[in-house]
Amino acid sequence: QVHLVESGGGSVQAGGSLRLSCAASGSRSSINIMGWYRQAPGKQRELVALTSGGSTNYADSVQGRVTISRDNDKHTEYLQMNSLKPEDTAVYYCNAQRRSYYSAANIHYWGQGTQVTVSS
């Protein structure tokens, strides 16, 4: 099993910054993809950023404003968010994926979510 614990959410004015953290424990060595998703009220869950094979891809809506980094000693991934907009208001979820021995599809693990609220 992989366990993910998120922190760092909160309320911020438009143009401000937040740094979200995702601490991973369990079978960490089996993880080959990590990323962040978000879900706003009444909206579908959407991808924010995804890291695979040493490269990171960002959604067009956050391109240039967010950066993923890692602290391998702490087994923690960070999502640095700058120039925040009211449209960024959502619950943010850490995501980890690994291959399955029994299926072609990856196994997904999710954090509990952390609320980000951006006021105008």
Secondary structure, 3 states (H helix, E strand, C coil): CEEEEEECCEEEECCCCEEEEEEEEECHHHEEEEEEEEECCCCCCEEEEEEECCEEEECCCCCCCEEEEEECCCCEEEEEECCCCHHHCEEEEEEEEECCCCCCCCEEEECCCEEEEEEC
